[in-house]
Amino acid sequence: KEDAGLLVYKDHLPVNSVVVGDTSRVGSEGKLTVGPLKCQGDHNFWNAASFTSPASSLHFKSFRSETSTDISFYFKTSSNHGVLLENLGANNFLHIEIRGGSTVLFSFDFERKRMELTVHSPKPLNDDQWHRIEAEKNIKEAVLQLDGQYREVKAAPPLGHTELEFYSDIYIGALSGQRGFLGCMRALKINGVFFNLEEKAKLTPGVKPGCQGHCSSYTMHCRNGGKCVEQYNGYSCDCSLSAYDGPFCTDDVGGYFEAGTLVRYDFLSDHGASLLGNPRGFSHFGNLGETNLTQEELIFSFSTYSAPSILVYISSRSQDYMAVVLRHNGSLQVRYSLGGLAEPYTIDIDHRNMANGQPHSVNITRNLREIQLQLDHYTMSTYTLPEASDTQFNLVKSIFLGKVFETGQIDPILIERYNSPGFVGCLSRVQLNNVAPLKAAIRSGMTAPVSIHGILVQSNCGASPLTIPPIPPANDLWQIDAGGAVFPFKDEKIGGDGVHHNFAVIGGI
């Protein structure tokens, strides 16, 4: 009446059809039900260990060695050398290692003769990706295969006699004082037997069970757009897409500009647009490679006593541009010209003199027509481009810092009012989307289409942005012209020693 079963072998899948027989009788019926499906991983296939010290190795006893031996495993590493496996028996030497980041060496004793096979990979093996090694030796030949496609085969020498099987020890990693393996290994199988790497790693210093990385726990320590990179004894932060530097991408990269100093970063026509990428938080908009930006994020910090001056100017191969300038009174102005308007759209920040020598941070984010501006500790302000204005920043060409020296049509107001004699002061952590032009200019080792005119000196002058909330001038006791300020001590009493006894300095920095 019932024929039930449970599929537990992956090789029996998929089930393409079910045939019910004996259905010709009157009243016969076939009914098929499928219970809950449960997918389970192969524990042996993902049985792994992480080697965090080159002096560590896993020791397995009673490795059965015969006239034929086959070994297979997966590994991943970022080191260009390391001993993966070895057996130091007196008569059955066995050794597998990586050399030069792209070569696998398999050496062993056969009838008291040393044989060696090497396989070269056209791709680097220290790319922190999984690679598979299969090594086999028998009385006929020896085979070494890498990633299922690169292999070397050598015929075995004629046998005088056949060795009897015996048992010896195997070490995963280096035992003989050589540089051991740094990385992960999994699915180790020798002569058809899987080795429990995880269990052995729990008892071995310098080896950890599994291949779980550190970035899942510590990625939040990589700040300002830094990318967490796995290391076998920790992690590091890749700051290449950030305007910051240091172990956690928190160190300012700034430079001091003298009069006439100019930094220019060019976006190459073939791949420059992809360098822009998408601003953080807008990754769901547009494509990475679009040359006409519909959103961008500009972040920088500056300190100066000079005004007027140009801080940042972004040019294009069209007539579009964006500029951030300091006007004659030291106030900040943002200028957007995206086409469609007779005059550029300007945003004036009039409530403060920014050319006061203090560090100021600026964050300008545009998405289509909406512009958000964050200045220091002040509340974020939102502005909207007029309906007649275009929303695309067409064919972005260059970023200028400190001064503009550009061929083609440029807004004459910028040149006449702000471009001479040029910015004098500090600029730091300048970043447009994923491009850090000032960092590229200061880090001479970086290969980037950047040029410097004049004298640019690296400085951490912008490392301390102003974070103290502003005090209304009317209540600021330190402002001499404080309008309605009530001073607590008006009857100043000066003693015979000429000291104001009603006032005292409690502390200062």
Steps between C-alpha positions, in 0.01 A plus 500: 500500500792737557843534348696772683862602477753765592761636260823556690761482222577801288586277203136386486387856429334657317177304482372558147201264500297267718340192343200332666426151370207260524241767421286296259278353771163658575511727802881513508653829606844643528580783739840669532603724791833672560601577855720788617831533316811543712833602350811410695858585413770240465696526825806336348495733201500809724715360781762776518777650709665844496877522544591831662867428576760367255647289780178307560404162359237233558637160588310186400629158602464170320486620144469184294755503220505246221659469161229741387391820670248763395450834672246774434407821681397864453703796622497878489778736603636849454861386552724421204668202665435235759515127568151353471563139596795273572590160630856458623522124513839343445397315184179670393576871481202705379484877456256755342567873505434833325789697355503846353126547533426312178676161517405179680774246573435132571806297603526147639722192527438212262715191533758710687507752216381857539234608246367851455202643310421868456192675363500870409179701509454798268292659775639576846428242766530754783178679402313381811269286284443126522732279293501120478804272500489134402817295531540129430786254476484132412724235350426630151512880521478813712245774433465851637191701404402856593146637476399212276680637192873547559686172541829318464548125460822304541552130442625307800842328471502121456442316826754257634254379757168606646509669839272372770248741654587668829382786717657838568413851616375788287532871577271767354728802488876507548684284750860522386563865588395632161250773442165345571162558345306817576139475397208262493479133403189283470375164370831321552471142379783247488444155353124548518495604865394851607707661776323692775691827485258691721529259791878494486518882469322541834799338670779669303645847571514729197219312322130579525206285394307617197567790267285769652661836443550797728323753279159370603578624851737792446396656168346793689850608605586586138362852481436759230439253219794273583461138398572216742756249368539159659834405652573163654590644837266798484381748241610819328319798349537588134483880479554526122143621442512740792647846551643378829800287592629300793419155637128579532465767227462771763821700443455827316687548174541874453727749333603860549457720193712804434387783272469362149507132602271288285402130512330357192347153473388392152239238419619308197241475227510121473463402863484822695128477554529166673742656746222724617278208589197585708496703820454315824134447573400539134628166373150408387487790256644486149784293366859495613632595161266782406689812393208737559460523875154546643636494855833570663642549847782748565668497840798706612643703786691827482652775713620835372529872565491588130193616314383506231618164365390186320492190719374233257408524132364205299511552124349305211538451129174687464414836657392337828700568814481512877702732722542571871653843568566742782366847430672826598332505841609142572155346457456177307333476162408190296448547125322243280478538123338194342341667200153639445562818701635833381702539822645233732289396796673635812471411867631768738588415859503851646473435871869456562849609398672176402840661435579515873785248509288229663444161334160470336342188351270508198275223366299568184275223369284533190239256378331627184367844601532461878818638656587438865775703664656421836738762639691424820258437786215700353170343404493348152342731244305388194480690174326426170621576150249695289275299272667655197838361605630172365560216745798336330858605559619422148844360414692572821857588403721626785512601864698813590607582855624845601489661159365447148718475193269358237467531125159556352206701618507590869265718700669844478375594848703217650817616328453871566389483862644187656787351301774747586734479682373155599417305812745524790442260785415139566279257311447147628294181451376614160275236344261500204299177517776235489784726387747665741699748284705660778601164643607386152712814462671468838560125484770495233486121482143506372460483124227749416445767232583782741733798466628766740598857413678699766596387848279250685613388845332210676343610825249380756368853525141384455507219752292681763166617361302739716249297700402741782138618461480871419411750772254775404697828483256661743598250769869467418683669790825498305357717223575864577207614288255261663177694480287399794751289687474522878844498658499355849770735629460860398644669803861413433706541812866552438718464803815685576701232323317576174330159486133445417397308808154424363643302206721194486620269226381152600641311203606541147631315196 
